[in-house]
Amino acid sequence: MSRSYKDKKVITIGVISELTGLSERQIRYYEERKLIFPERSNGGTRKYSFDDVERLMEIANKMEEGMQTFEIRKQEKQKMKKEQLRDEMIRGQLNAAFKMRK
């Protein structure tokens, strides 16, 4: 199954900088703080997705509001846990519905 265009890591850090208004240094800092996870090309170039652009904008807005990077990371972990639980519940409901049809 192919991934959405938003998931594909094809955008360079320079383009990301232009799209977000963040400096390349800021983007690298967010990577160092484990807030963003670019892929690397064979040559070592960072590659980002459109989802990463949205994530970087969220991070920048939260930083502007005074949040610390550890708070953002904690918030993101909580969000991921909720999404995983939701996905598990949906899978369980679908499995139950399919079993009832048999």
Residue, then its C-alpha position, 0 to 999 in steps of 0.5 A: m500500500s502506498r503512503s500518502y503524499k503527506d508522509k513521503k520524506v522528499i523535502t530538503i531542509g532548505v525548502i522546509s526553512e522557506l516553507t515554515g520561516l524557521s531557520e535551518r538551525q532551528i529545524r536541526y535543534y528540534e531534531e536534536r530535541k527529538l521533536i522531528f524525525p527526518e530521514r537521511s538520503n544516501g548522501g546524508t541529506r535530511k529529507y522531510s515530509f509535508d506532515d513534518v512541515e505541519r509538525l514544525m509549525e505546531i512546534a514553533n507555535k508552542m515554543e512561541e507560547g512559552m512551552q519548553t521542548f520537553e513539554i512538547r515532547k511529553q504532550e506528543k507522547q500522550k497524543m500518540k498513546k491516545e491515537q494508538l488506543r483509538d486505533e486498537m478500539i476501532r480494530g476491536q470493534l471491526n473484528a467484533a462486527f465481522k465475527m457477528r456477520k459469520 
